[in-house]
């Protein structure tokens, strides 16, 4: 989950690496470090290393102004602790005993205890509690003048999943890197190369990107790149050009990435529809790895995902089951991967993951694929691990999302699932052509509907309600039918960025336990959008109000009834009931955002979290 970056080239690496770390900070931010290869007093080279606890600002302060020495290359790291507490000693980069080898790593070396004991038996003294520190010691022991060769020899000794970049003071113009099941990309510039966990780290400098396969070793200098496979054979591969524009890694005038990304939802939806929804209402989903006949034969769908992506999957179930009449099982990936997997040939398994790197989702997809199911990755990141592990890909086109709390990727996932549901519905003759055309029109209308909403005074109204309730110690979220996943998502948003405990329940379940939590003044957020369960939800509202709770209702614009039942109303744009998760979730994103703002919290970097969860 950490962010790593290395630079070698003709420019000074210091600012490029610090800049890159700033764009990787969403991956982890409990400590950070920087190592620059600079000249020493004897005309040789040494690593100048700075490591700090806390976020990048602390590293920037500690690194101070340029020390004047021209650095030949550099490595940087922003950490999300897995092995070892958050201390300066555990912050990366880690060095070999003679400080000639320096490494930054993301991931976990699962057999590090054994490797550490072996190295200690050979007299190595460890300076940190991390698993990563075995790397510089091992590489130093295998080094005989060729860093890439030493890394190639060390790789088979390592268990787990990881990506790392290493430099040796005796090879001042070379970085070597390797990966196994963790992301690592090479940025190819003019007379320079970057190696990083993710493209945003160098997007301002180059859009030419090269991806690495598992257990490959890449060696980069200013002008050249060599890729070796596990046996030392050379691989040739051309870089590809990424389309993300560099501004997506900037706040563009917004105070936070999260707010910017909430406001980018209309364009995320529009781009996800893109040329897939044709003017005549037909839908073209290529890349699934299934032709129309095979899609029409799909009899069961399993959706595996984590967190917010899981909530998108839950919405997808309502759409697919209603429009296509195909049974859908939606499951948290970390559970699915360890259950007896009953997916098999004829089943479609969707791995929903915005990053395409979530360890549990990747594992769940692998389990299903081994059983013969057709696995499709629904992801936002081209070339991510999920796309390589799947038989097909359905991309959301939400653009880069940096805020740890997912917003625009969630609604884009729901939109992509809606396109799939409608396609299946048509192929299976489960929906009339007129019905399908109406739904296609509604989907096309959605980006504009949200744009109008976000430009209206409604977001300010949400802010006013949030400021009235921001000091409450607990929020209960209730909803029915498609309102249930909206509640789950709203409650997750609030707890992850405001640290206020929340519970989210199907409203009908409330009487079976959660109602005991309520006391005079307890805030209850109720998704009460128009639809066939509206009256049922109103009954649930009565029940909680009878216990003294204060109701904050999310209701459909124009609904006349809700005012008589709720203490506060957060309006959501009017769309057909089954599509309401795409609009009703937005006021809840804003509500969570405004509560966290009122509490003075850093919404883009909530504590203990990281954007991409590449560990189990
Ligand atoms: C969302 O706000 C969370 N930060 C988190 O639940 C996230 O959705 C989850 O980790 C899954 O990530 P993915 O979509 O990249 O797989």
Boltz pocket constraint, residues with backbone or C-beta under 6 A from the ligand:
constraints:
  - pocket:
      binder: B
      contacts: [[A, 306], [A, 307], [A, 308], [A, 309], [A, 352], [A, 353], [A, 354], [A, 355], [A, 356], [A, 357], [A, 358], [A, 361], [A, 404], [A, 405], [A, 406], [A, 407], [A, 496], [A, 610], [A, 611], [A, 612], [A, 613]]
      max_distance: 6.0
